[in-house]
Amino acid sequence: MSVINFPNASRRPAVRPYRVRSEKNMHTLLFRSRESILQSDEPDLISDVCLDIDRAQGKLERIRARIESLQEYAATEIQLLRDADAKLSAALVAALLSTRGGNANA
């Protein structure tokens, strides 16, 4: 067997330990879910926000974007339902009038 020598092999960084004290662990990499935010008490939530304000702000931005998206979706759905209501109501009135008018002449 032969050994392959890679160029710049001596420049590779040394293997780091599993967790370095200054780095964040997985718990701090993910911010709370919506359900977890709603269920938590204020001091606990403030503590989490203090651990990673940037992630908390990102979560808040995503929540606000979701609110806006849902409002636009709901407005569209309401308009479609109103349009369908108006058309169906008009068709029902026309059908009732034509049925009554047809029975009176018969």
C-alpha positions in Angstrom: 0.0 0.0 0.0 1.1 3.5 -0.6 0.4 6.6 1.4 -1.1 9.6 -0.5 0.3 12.9 0.5 -2.1 15.8 0.1 -0.8 19.3 -0.5 -1.2 21.7 2.4 -2.1 18.8 4.7 -0.2 20.4 7.5 -2.5 23.5 7.3 -5.7 21.6 8.3 -7.1 22.8 11.5 -6.7 20.6 14.6 -9.8 18.6 15.6 -11.8 20.7 18.0 -13.4 19.2 21.1 -17.1 18.4 21.0 -18.1 21.6 22.7 -16.2 24.8 23.1 -17.3 27.0 26.0 -17.9 30.1 24.0 -20.0 28.3 21.4 -23.7 27.8 21.6 -25.2 24.4 22.1 -28.1 23.0 20.1 -30.6 24.3 22.7 -29.6 27.9 22.0 -29.4 27.4 18.2 -33.1 26.8 17.9 -35.5 29.3 19.3 -38.8 28.2 20.9 -41.7 27.1 18.8 -45.0 29.1 18.8 -46.6 26.6 21.1 -43.6 26.8 23.5 -43.7 30.6 23.5 -47.4 30.6 24.3 -47.0 28.1 27.1 -43.9 29.7 28.8 -44.0 32.1 31.6 -42.6 35.6 31.1 -39.3 35.2 33.1 -38.5 32.0 31.3 -39.1 33.6 27.9 -37.1 36.7 28.8 -34.2 34.4 29.8 -34.3 32.6 26.5 -34.5 35.9 24.6 -31.5 37.1 26.5 -29.5 34.0 25.4 -30.0 34.9 21.7 -31.6 38.2 20.9 -30.9 37.8 17.2 -32.8 34.5 17.0 -35.7 36.0 19.0 -35.9 38.9 16.6 -35.8 36.5 13.6 -38.6 34.5 15.2 -40.6 37.7 15.7 -40.1 38.7 12.1 -41.3 35.3 10.9 -44.3 35.5 13.2 -45.2 38.9 11.8 -44.7 37.7 8.2 -47.0 34.8 8.9 -49.6 37.1 10.3 -49.5 39.3 7.2 -49.7 36.2 4.9 -52.7 34.8 6.8 -54.4 38.2 6.7 -53.9 38.4 2.9 -55.1 34.8 2.5 -58.2 35.4 4.7 -59.1 38.6 2.9 -58.9 36.8 -0.5 -61.0 33.9 0.9 -63.6 36.3 2.4 -63.9 38.1 -1.0 -64.4 34.8 -2.8 -67.0 33.7 -0.3 -68.8 37.0 -0.7 -68.8 36.7 -4.5 -70.1 33.2 -4.3 -72.8 34.3 -1.7 -73.9 37.1 -4.0 -74.1 34.9 -7.1 -75.9 32.1 -5.3 -78.3 34.5 -3.7 -79.2 36.1 -7.0 -79.7 32.6 -8.6 -82.0 31.6 -5.7 -84.0 34.7 -6.0 -84.3 34.3 -9.8 -85.3 30.6 -9.4 -87.9 31.4 -6.8 -89.4 34.2 -8.9 -89.4 32.1 -12.0 -91.0 29.2 -10.2 -93.7 31.4 -8.6 -94.3 33.2 -11.9 -94.7 29.8 -13.7 -97.1 28.4 -11.2 -99.3 31.6 -11.3 -99.7 31.4 -15.1 -100.5 27.7 -15.2 
